[in-house]
Amino acid sequence: MKKTLKILLLILVLAVNVQYTTSQTVHVGDTLSFWSVSYIDWPPLWGVPQRIVNAVCKSAGNHCCVFVENATTQPLQADIDSLVNMFDNHFYPELTVKYGPVPDVFDNDPRVFILVQEESNWGGYFDPGQQMPDNMLQLHWNMHSNQRELIYISLASFAYAPEMVSHEFGHLLHWQQDHSPEPPLNPIKWWEEAWVDEGFSTFAAIYLTENIFQHNVLDNSAYFASNPDKPLIYFSDYNQVKLFMLFMFEHYGNWNYITSLITNQLNGIDGVNSTLGLLGNVQSFDDAFEQFAIANFIDDTIYAGGKYSYSHYNFPSCHLSNSLAAFPTGTKAGNVSAYGVDYISFNKSVFNPVFISFDGEQGKKFRVDFIKMDNVTAKVKEVISMIPDNNNHLAYYVDSLGSAYNKVVMVVMCVDSTLHETFTASYTYSATPSGLNTNDLTSEDSVEIFPNPASKSVSIRTKVNPDEVRKIEVFSNQGKLISSIKKAPLDYELDISNYPKGVYFVVVKSGKNEFRARFVKQ
């Protein structure tokens, strides 16, 4: 009992020692006591007890004060002064004009407090709990608030203080613009989804510490060079969310996109879709993600007017899930995360047209693109975007593999926000030689198409046992599946009145055989 009373008294003493100033009275040399991070926004560290950090004000400017924990080895004073000067004259004026003002909720001190302390779990931290009343944190989380605009920096990371402070300052300004009013019924949902929040903070860091308008800066940390299948909407990689925010900045409105999204009170995908609409874009988040996924592979400033490129960065090669050069490939299997990407390469140096078949897990949403490239020069010939049918099936006829181009990359994306972050969506694919070229448009006269050319309809006559006919598939000249007819009769009339003018390919699957022919729509 005596031990319990001593602990309670100690807690009360510590609580009393945390000063809640109400005016701009802090000066160099002042000693204050602070609560350490509450971790209310970071579940992996829930349960870590707060401690009192006694710190001395080492430098104070117009917009920030730097405090250093007494018990630590002190950073060089020149480095501390340099950080204050950088924050006052660079970070503060340049980021607040883009992200909005610094909050000043409790202490009537417009300055941001930067607390340098001993810490091994992180390099820098913005704790949203410090922007809430102390009694609220005690009520909901049994934690404490300093009731200050506060950025935490670990002593071990002070050498990188400009990067750390700019990142956490981005969090602080984002919090001011986009958090739920107090007190909502659900106090846990007070902040933007992590992937958007970290996107803002990582973008703030590169904006303040790099020249984002400088071209072709090498980013050796590009996440997709090692693993492109990371779920964007479930934050796991700082580089991924940085690149997505930068890509959206470069392609969807520059600062208009940033300032509109940071004030948008909708969260996650809904917030991005809302922002795109408000700025007059017809593209959705899924469209932008698809464009982002292609850009990460080709980063081509020429093709399609630079639609699939970055201006600021260039990158090492993207990681391939598989690379195939022998056909038929047989059936291959893969899995992809929610808003993750797999890249699969089909290569041939001699003319060898193939049909690529894709089947995605039922009930999941996929998008699949095909990039036609020159394997030597890496020049992009064409990008074909496709959405699987209601059965999550698609087929693509690669008509000039090994001739007009010698590499086709299949880009598999799961665009399903209902897929849990720990799960993946499965799919299978295969590539089969077509045997079809410009000099051999039929297979042993097994398929006859007339009239040819035609404008309204064509008859497809199959000269095989009708009981064996499984399916007739019609492809555009770009390889897109246009129509699929199961259990077709010997003579099948195909309505082509709504088809655009051009060349079309017909594939008849009978038993284990495939027969092909071509017709022209006038």
C-alpha positions as CSV (number, residue, x, y, z in Angstrom):
1,M,0.0,0.0,0.0
2,K,2.8,2.4,0.9
3,K,4.5,1.6,-2.4
4,T,1.3,2.4,-4.3
5,L,0.9,5.7,-2.5
6,K,4.5,6.6,-3.4
7,I,3.9,5.9,-7.1
8,L,0.7,8.0,-7.1
9,L,2.5,10.9,-5.4
10,L,5.4,10.6,-7.9
11,I,2.9,10.8,-10.8
12,L,1.2,13.9,-9.3
13,V,4.6,15.6,-8.8
14,L,5.6,14.9,-12.4
15,A,2.3,16.2,-13.7
16,V,2.7,19.4,-11.7
17,N,6.2,19.8,-13.1
18,V,5.0,20.1,-16.7
19,Q,4.5,23.8,-17.3
20,Y,1.6,25.0,-19.4
21,T,2.7,28.6,-20.2
22,T,0.0,30.9,-21.5
23,S,2.2,33.6,-23.1
24,Q,5.4,34.0,-25.1
25,T,7.7,34.0,-22.1
26,V,10.3,31.3,-23.0
27,H,13.9,32.4,-23.4
28,V,17.3,30.9,-24.0
29,G,18.5,29.2,-20.8
30,D,15.0,28.4,-19.4
31,T,14.4,24.9,-18.2
32,L,11.0,23.3,-18.8
33,S,9.6,19.8,-18.3
34,F,7.8,18.0,-21.1
35,W,5.8,14.9,-21.4
36,S,7.3,12.4,-23.9
37,V,5.3,11.1,-26.9
38,S,1.9,9.7,-26.1
39,Y,1.8,7.3,-29.1
40,I,-2.0,7.6,-29.4
41,D,-1.6,7.5,-33.2
42,W,0.9,4.6,-33.4
43,P,-0.5,1.3,-32.2
44,P,2.8,-0.6,-32.2
45,L,3.9,1.5,-29.3
46,W,0.7,1.7,-27.4
47,G,1.4,0.9,-23.8
48,V,4.9,2.6,-23.7
49,P,4.7,4.8,-20.6
50,Q,5.2,8.5,-20.9
51,R,8.1,10.0,-19.0
52,I,9.1,13.5,-18.0
53,V,11.8,15.1,-20.2
54,N,13.6,18.0,-18.4
55,A,15.1,20.2,-21.1
56,V,16.9,23.5,-21.5
57,C,16.1,26.1,-24.2
58,K,19.3,26.3,-26.3
59,S,18.1,28.7,-29.0
60,A,15.0,30.7,-29.7
61,G,13.9,32.4,-32.8
62,N,10.8,34.2,-34.1
63,H,9.1,31.0,-35.1
64,C,10.7,28.2,-33.1
65,C,12.5,27.3,-29.8
66,V,14.9,24.4,-29.5
67,F,15.1,22.5,-26.2
68,V,17.6,19.8,-25.4
69,E,17.2,17.2,-22.7
70,N,19.4,17.8,-19.8
71,A,20.6,14.2,-19.5
72,T,21.9,14.0,-23.1
73,T,25.2,14.8,-24.7
74,Q,24.4,18.2,-26.1
75,P,24.6,18.9,-29.9
76,L,26.9,21.7,-31.0
77,Q,25.5,25.1,-30.3
78,A,26.3,26.2,-33.9
79,D,24.2,23.3,-35.3
80,I,21.3,24.2,-33.0
81,D,21.5,27.9,-34.1
82,S,21.7,26.9,-37.7
83,L,18.5,24.8,-37.3
84,V,16.7,27.7,-35.8
85,N,17.9,30.1,-38.5
86,M,16.8,27.5,-41.2
87,F,13.4,27.1,-39.6
88,D,12.8,30.8,-39.2
89,N,13.9,32.0,-42.6
90,H,13.2,29.0,-44.8
91,F,10.9,26.3,-43.4
92,Y,8.3,28.5,-41.7
93,P,7.7,31.1,-44.4
94,E,7.9,28.7,-47.4
95,L,5.7,25.9,-46.0
96,T,3.0,27.8,-44.2
97,V,2.2,29.7,-47.4
98,K,1.5,26.3,-49.0
99,Y,0.2,24.1,-46.2
100,G,-1.5,26.8,-44.0
101,P,-0.7,28.4,-40.7
102,V,0.8,27.0,-37.5
103,P,-1.9,26.2,-34.9
104,D,-1.7,28.1,-31.6
105,V,-4.4,26.4,-29.6
106,F,-3.2,26.5,-26.0
107,D,-0.1,28.4,-25.1
108,N,-0.5,31.7,-26.9
109,D,3.1,31.3,-28.1
110,P,3.1,31.3,-32.0
111,R,6.5,29.5,-32.0
112,V,7.0,25.8,-32.6
113,F,8.9,23.9,-29.8
114,I,11.5,21.5,-31.0
115,L,12.4,19.0,-28.3
116,V,15.6,17.0,-28.7
117,Q,15.7,14.0,-26.4
118,E,17.1,10.5,-25.9
119,E,15.0,8.1,-28.0
120,S,15.6,4.8,-29.8
121,N,12.2,4.1,-31.4
122,W,12.3,6.9,-34.0
123,G,14.2,9.8,-35.4
124,G,11.5,12.4,-35.4
125,Y,7.9,12.5,-34.2
126,F,4.8,14.7,-34.4
127,D,2.4,13.6,-31.8
128,P,-1.2,14.8,-32.4
129,G,-1.9,14.3,-28.8
130,Q,0.1,17.4,-28.0
131,Q,-2.6,19.4,-29.9
132,M,-5.4,18.1,-27.6
133,P,-6.3,19.2,-24.1
134,D,-4.5,17.3,-21.4
135,N,-7.8,16.2,-19.7
136,M,-8.9,14.8,-23.1
137,L,-5.8,12.6,-23.5
138,Q,-6.2,11.4,-19.9
139,L,-9.9,10.6,-20.4
140,H,-9.5,8.6,-23.7
141,W,-6.0,7.2,-23.6
142,N,-4.7,7.7,-20.0
143,M,-1.9,9.8,-21.4
144,H,-0.8,13.5,-21.1
145,S,-0.5,16.5,-23.4
146,N,2.0,19.3,-23.2
147,Q,-0.6,21.5,-24.9
148,R,2.0,23.0,-27.2
149,E,2.9,23.0,-30.9
150,L,5.7,20.5,-30.4
151,I,8.1,18.5,-32.6
152,Y,10.2,15.7,-31.1
153,I,13.7,14.9,-32.5
154,S,15.8,12.1,-31.2
155,L,19.4,13.0,-30.2
156,A,20.8,10.2,-32.3
157,S,19.1,11.7,-35.4
158,F,20.1,15.4,-34.8
159,A,22.7,15.2,-37.6
160,Y,19.6,14.9,-39.9
161,A,17.6,17.5,-38.0
162,P,16.7,19.6,-41.1
163,E,15.1,16.6,-42.8
164,M,13.5,15.4,-39.6
165,V,12.1,18.8,-38.6
166,S,10.8,19.6,-42.1
167,H,9.0,16.2,-42.2
168,E,7.4,16.7,-38.8
169,F,6.5,20.3,-39.5
170,G,4.6,19.0,-42.5
171,H,2.6,16.7,-40.1
172,L,1.9,19.7,-37.8
173,L,0.6,21.9,-40.5
174,H,-1.5,19.1,-42.0
175,W,-3.0,18.4,-38.6
176,Q,-4.1,22.1,-38.4
177,Q,-5.8,21.9,-41.8
178,D,-7.4,18.4,-41.7
179,H,-8.5,16.8,-38.5
180,S,-12.0,16.2,-37.1
181,P,-13.7,18.7,-34.8
182,E,-13.5,18.1,-31.1
183,P,-14.9,16.0,-29.6
184,P,-16.3,13.6,-32.1
185,L,-18.2,10.5,-31.1
186,N,-15.2,8.4,-32.1
187,P,-12.1,10.1,-30.7
188,I,-9.8,7.6,-32.4
189,K,-10.6,8.9,-35.9
190,W,-9.2,12.3,-35.6
191,W,-6.7,12.3,-38.4
192,E,-6.3,11.6,-42.1
193,E,-5.4,8.1,-43.3
194,A,-1.7,7.4,-42.7
195,W,-0.7,7.1,-46.4
196,V,-2.0,10.6,-47.2
197,D,-0.7,12.1,-43.9
198,E,2.8,10.7,-44.5
199,G,2.5,11.7,-48.1
200,F,2.2,15.3,-47.0
201,S,5.1,15.1,-44.6
202,T,7.5,13.4,-47.0
203,F,6.5,15.9,-49.7
204,A,7.1,18.8,-47.3
205,A,10.6,17.4,-46.6
206,I,11.7,17.2,-50.2
207,Y,10.1,20.6,-51.0
208,L,12.1,22.3,-48.1
209,T,15.4,20.3,-48.5
210,E,15.5,19.7,-52.3
211,N,14.7,21.7,-55.3
212,I,11.6,19.8,-56.5
213,F,11.7,21.7,-59.8
214,Q,15.2,20.4,-60.6
215,H,15.0,17.7,-63.3
216,N,16.3,14.1,-63.3
217,V,17.6,13.8,-59.8
218,L,18.4,10.1,-59.1
219,D,16.3,8.5,-56.4
220,N,18.2,5.4,-55.4
221,S,15.6,4.6,-52.7
222,A,12.7,4.0,-55.2
223,Y,10.6,1.4,-53.5
224,F,9.6,-0.3,-56.8
225,A,13.2,-1.2,-57.6
226,S,13.0,-3.9,-55.0
227,N,9.3,-4.5,-54.3
228,P,6.5,-2.7,-56.2
229,D,3.8,-4.8,-54.6
230,K,3.3,-2.6,-51.5
231,P,-0.2,-1.6,-50.6
232,L,-0.3,2.2,-51.2
233,I,-3.5,2.7,-49.1
234,Y,-2.0,0.9,-46.1
235,F,1.1,3.0,-45.3
236,S,4.3,0.9,-45.1
237,D,6.9,2.8,-47.1
238,Y,7.9,6.5,-46.9
239,N,9.3,6.5,-50.4
240,Q,6.1,5.1,-51.9
241,V,3.8,7.8,-50.4
242,K,6.4,10.5,-51.3
243,L,6.5,9.5,-54.9
244,F,2.7,9.3,-55.2
245,M,2.3,12.7,-53.7
246,L,5.0,14.1,-56.0
247,F,3.5,12.4,-59.0
248,M,0.1,13.9,-58.3
249,F,1.7,17.3,-57.8
250,E,3.4,17.1,-61.1
251,H,0.4,15.8,-63.1
252,Y,-2.8,16.9,-61.4
253,G,-2.6,20.6,-60.5
254,N,0.8,21.4,-58.9
255,W,0.2,23.5,-55.8
256,N,-3.5,23.7,-56.5
257,Y,-3.7,19.9,-55.8
258,I,-1.7,20.1,-52.6
259,T,-3.6,23.1,-51.1
260,S,-6.9,21.6,-52.1
261,L,-6.2,18.1,-50.7
262,I,-4.7,19.3,-47.4
263,T,-7.9,21.2,-46.6
264,N,-10.3,18.5,-47.8
265,Q,-12.0,16.9,-44.8
266,L,-12.7,13.6,-46.6
267,N,-10.1,10.9,-45.9
268,G,-8.0,8.6,-48.0
269,I,-9.3,7.7,-51.5
270,D,-12.5,9.7,-51.0
271,G,-10.4,12.8,-50.3
272,V,-8.3,12.3,-53.4
273,N,-11.4,11.7,-55.6
274,S,-13.1,14.8,-54.2
275,T,-10.0,16.9,-54.8
276,L,-9.6,15.7,-58.4
277,G,-13.2,16.6,-59.0
278,L,-13.0,20.0,-57.5
279,L,-10.0,20.8,-59.7
280,G,-11.9,19.8,-62.8
281,N,-10.2,16.5,-63.5
282,V,-12.2,13.7,-65.0
283,Q,-9.8,11.0,-63.8
284,S,-10.5,9.1,-60.6
285,F,-8.0,7.9,-57.9
286,D,-7.9,4.5,-59.7
287,D,-7.1,6.2,-63.0
288,A,-4.3,8.2,-61.3
289,F,-2.9,5.1,-59.6
290,E,-2.8,3.3,-62.9
291,Q,-0.9,6.1,-64.5
292,F,1.5,6.2,-61.5
293,A,2.1,2.4,-61.8
294,I,3.0,2.8,-65.5
295,A,5.2,5.8,-64.8
296,N,7.2,3.9,-62.2
297,F,8.1,1.4,-64.9
298,I,8.8,3.5,-67.9
299,D,9.3,7.1,-66.6
300,D,9.2,8.2,-70.2
301,T,9.1,12.0,-70.8
302,I,8.4,11.6,-74.5
303,Y,5.7,9.0,-74.9
304,A,2.1,10.3,-74.6
305,G,3.5,13.8,-73.9
306,G,5.1,12.7,-70.6
307,K,1.9,11.3,-69.1
308,Y,3.9,8.4,-67.7
309,S,6.9,10.2,-66.3
310,Y,8.4,12.2,-63.4
311,S,10.1,15.6,-63.9
312,H,12.0,15.8,-60.6
313,Y,13.4,12.2,-60.3
314,N,14.7,9.4,-62.3
315,F,15.1,5.9,-61.0
316,P,16.9,2.5,-61.2
317,S,15.1,-0.3,-63.1
318,C,11.8,-1.6,-61.7
319,H,11.6,-5.0,-60.2
320,L,9.9,-7.7,-62.3
321,S,7.8,-10.4,-60.7
322,N,8.6,-12.7,-63.7
323,S,10.4,-12.6,-67.0
324,L,9.4,-15.1,-69.7
325,A,10.9,-15.8,-73.1
326,A,9.8,-19.4,-73.9
327,F,6.2,-20.0,-75.2
328,P,3.8,-21.5,-74.3
329,T,4.5,-20.5,-70.8
330,G,2.0,-22.7,-69.2
331,T,-0.2,-21.3,-66.4
332,K,1.6,-19.0,-64.0
333,A,0.2,-17.7,-60.7
334,G,0.7,-14.5,-58.8
335,N,-0.7,-12.4,-55.9
336,V,-1.0,-8.6,-55.6
337,S,-1.8,-6.3,-52.7
338,A,-4.5,-3.6,-52.6
339,Y,-3.1,-0.8,-54.7
340,G,0.1,-2.8,-55.2
341,V,1.6,-3.7,-58.6
342,D,3.2,-6.7,-60.3
343,Y,5.2,-6.3,-63.5
344,I,5.6,-9.4,-65.7
345,S,7.8,-9.3,-68.9
346,F,7.3,-11.3,-72.1
347,N,10.3,-11.2,-74.4
348,K,11.2,-12.4,-77.9
349,S,13.9,-11.4,-80.3
350,V,12.3,-13.1,-83.3
351,F,8.8,-12.7,-84.7
352,N,6.5,-14.7,-82.4
353,P,3.0,-13.3,-81.8
354,V,1.3,-14.6,-78.7
355,F,-2.0,-14.5,-76.9
356,I,-1.8,-13.5,-73.2
357,S,-4.6,-14.7,-71.0
358,F,-5.3,-13.3,-67.5
359,D,-7.7,-14.5,-64.8
360,G,-8.1,-12.6,-61.6
361,E,-9.6,-13.8,-58.3
362,Q,-13.4,-13.6,-58.3
363,G,-14.8,-10.7,-56.4
364,K,-11.7,-8.6,-56.6
365,K,-11.1,-5.5,-58.7
366,F,-8.1,-5.5,-61.2
367,R,-6.7,-3.3,-63.9
368,V,-4.2,-4.7,-66.3
369,D,-2.0,-2.7,-68.7
370,F,0.4,-3.9,-71.4
371,I,3.5,-1.9,-72.3
372,K,5.1,-2.6,-75.7
373,M,8.8,-1.8,-75.6
374,D,12.1,-2.1,-77.4
375,N,14.2,-4.3,-75.1
376,V,17.5,-2.7,-76.2
377,T,16.6,1.0,-76.3
378,A,13.8,0.8,-73.7
379,K,11.7,3.0,-76.0
380,V,8.0,2.7,-75.4
381,K,6.0,1.8,-78.5
382,E,2.5,1.7,-76.9
383,V,0.6,1.4,-73.6
384,I,-2.7,-0.5,-73.7
385,S,-5.0,-0.2,-70.7
386,M,-7.6,-3.0,-70.0
387,I,-10.2,-3.9,-67.4
388,P,-11.1,-7.6,-67.0
389,D,-14.7,-8.7,-67.8
390,N,-17.2,-9.6,-65.1
391,N,-15.5,-12.9,-64.6
392,N,-12.1,-11.1,-64.1
393,H,-10.9,-12.6,-67.4
394,L,-9.1,-10.8,-70.3
395,A,-7.1,-11.9,-73.3
396,Y,-4.7,-9.8,-75.2
397,Y,-3.3,-10.6,-78.7
398,V,0.3,-9.5,-78.9
399,D,0.5,-9.2,-82.7
400,S,4.1,-8.1,-83.4
401,L,6.2,-9.5,-80.5
402,G,9.7,-10.0,-81.8
403,S,9.1,-7.7,-84.8
404,A,7.8,-4.1,-84.1
405,Y,8.8,-4.6,-80.5
406,N,10.5,-7.4,-78.5
407,K,9.2,-6.9,-75.0
408,V,5.7,-6.7,-73.6
409,V,5.3,-5.9,-69.9
410,M,2.0,-6.9,-68.3
411,V,1.2,-4.6,-65.4
412,V,-1.2,-6.2,-62.8
413,M,-2.9,-3.9,-60.3
414,C,-5.5,-4.7,-57.6
415,V,-7.6,-1.6,-57.3
416,D,-9.8,-2.9,-54.5
417,S,-9.9,-0.8,-51.3
418,T,-12.0,-3.5,-49.6
419,L,-9.0,-5.9,-49.6
420,H,-7.5,-6.0,-46.1
421,E,-3.9,-4.8,-45.7
422,T,-2.7,-8.3,-44.7
423,F,-4.4,-10.1,-47.7
424,T,-3.6,-10.3,-51.4
425,A,-5.7,-10.9,-54.5
426,S,-4.6,-13.9,-56.6
427,Y,-4.4,-14.3,-60.3
428,T,-3.2,-16.6,-63.1
429,Y,-1.8,-15.9,-66.5
430,S,-0.4,-17.6,-69.6
431,A,1.1,-16.8,-73.0
432,T,0.5,-19.0,-76.0
433,P,2.0,-18.7,-79.5
434,S,-0.7,-17.6,-81.9
435,G,0.9,-19.1,-85.1
436,L,-0.8,-16.1,-86.8
437,N,1.1,-13.8,-89.2
438,T,0.3,-11.7,-92.2
439,N,1.0,-14.6,-94.6
440,D,-1.0,-17.2,-92.7
441,L,-4.3,-15.7,-91.6
442,T,-6.2,-19.0,-91.3
443,S,-5.4,-22.4,-89.8
444,E,-5.9,-25.1,-92.4
445,D,-9.0,-23.4,-93.6
446,S,-10.8,-24.3,-90.4
447,V,-12.3,-20.9,-90.0
448,E,-14.0,-19.0,-92.8
449,I,-15.3,-15.4,-92.4
450,F,-17.6,-13.7,-95.0
451,P,-18.3,-11.1,-96.3
452,N,-14.8,-9.7,-95.8
453,P,-14.5,-6.7,-95.7
454,A,-17.9,-6.0,-94.1
455,S,-19.8,-3.1,-92.5
456,K,-22.8,-4.5,-90.6
457,S,-22.1,-8.2,-89.8
458,V,-19.9,-11.2,-90.7
459,S,-20.6,-14.9,-90.7
460,I,-18.0,-17.0,-88.9
461,R,-18.1,-20.6,-90.2
462,T,-16.2,-23.2,-88.2
463,K,-15.2,-26.4,-90.1
464,V,-14.8,-28.6,-87.0
465,N,-17.1,-30.8,-85.0
466,P,-19.6,-28.3,-83.4
467,D,-19.7,-30.3,-80.2
468,E,-16.1,-29.5,-79.6
469,V,-16.4,-25.7,-80.1
470,R,-15.9,-24.0,-76.8
471,K,-15.5,-20.4,-77.6
472,I,-15.1,-17.7,-80.2
473,E,-13.1,-14.6,-79.3
474,V,-12.8,-11.4,-81.3
475,F,-9.8,-9.1,-80.8
476,S,-9.1,-5.6,-82.0
477,N,-6.0,-4.8,-84.0
478,Q,-4.5,-3.5,-80.7
479,G,-5.1,-6.9,-79.1
480,K,-8.1,-6.0,-76.9
481,L,-10.8,-8.6,-76.4
482,I,-13.9,-7.2,-78.0
483,S,-16.3,-10.1,-77.8
484,S,-16.5,-13.7,-76.4
485,I,-19.1,-16.2,-77.5
486,K,-19.4,-19.6,-75.7
487,K,-20.7,-22.7,-77.4
488,A,-21.0,-21.0,-80.8
489,P,-22.8,-22.9,-83.6
490,L,-21.0,-23.9,-86.9
491,D,-22.3,-20.7,-88.5
492,Y,-22.3,-17.7,-86.2
493,E,-23.4,-14.3,-87.3
494,L,-21.5,-11.5,-85.6
495,D,-22.9,-8.0,-85.4
496,I,-20.1,-5.5,-86.1
497,S,-22.2,-2.5,-86.9
498,N,-20.9,-0.7,-83.7
499,Y,-17.3,-1.7,-84.3
500,P,-14.9,1.1,-85.2
501,K,-13.4,0.7,-88.7
502,G,-10.2,-1.5,-88.7
503,V,-8.8,-5.0,-88.6
504,Y,-10.1,-7.6,-86.2
505,F,-8.9,-11.1,-85.3
506,V,-11.1,-14.1,-84.6
507,V,-9.9,-17.0,-82.5
508,V,-11.9,-20.2,-82.4
509,K,-11.1,-22.6,-79.5
510,S,-12.2,-26.2,-80.2
511,G,-11.1,-28.9,-77.8
512,K,-7.4,-28.4,-77.3
513,N,-7.0,-26.6,-80.7
514,E,-7.1,-23.0,-81.6
515,F,-8.0,-21.6,-85.1
516,R,-7.5,-18.0,-86.2
517,A,-8.6,-15.7,-89.0
518,R,-8.9,-12.0,-89.7
519,F,-11.6,-9.6,-91.1
520,V,-11.8,-5.9,-91.9
521,K,-14.6,-3.6,-90.7
522,Q,-15.3,-0.9,-93.3
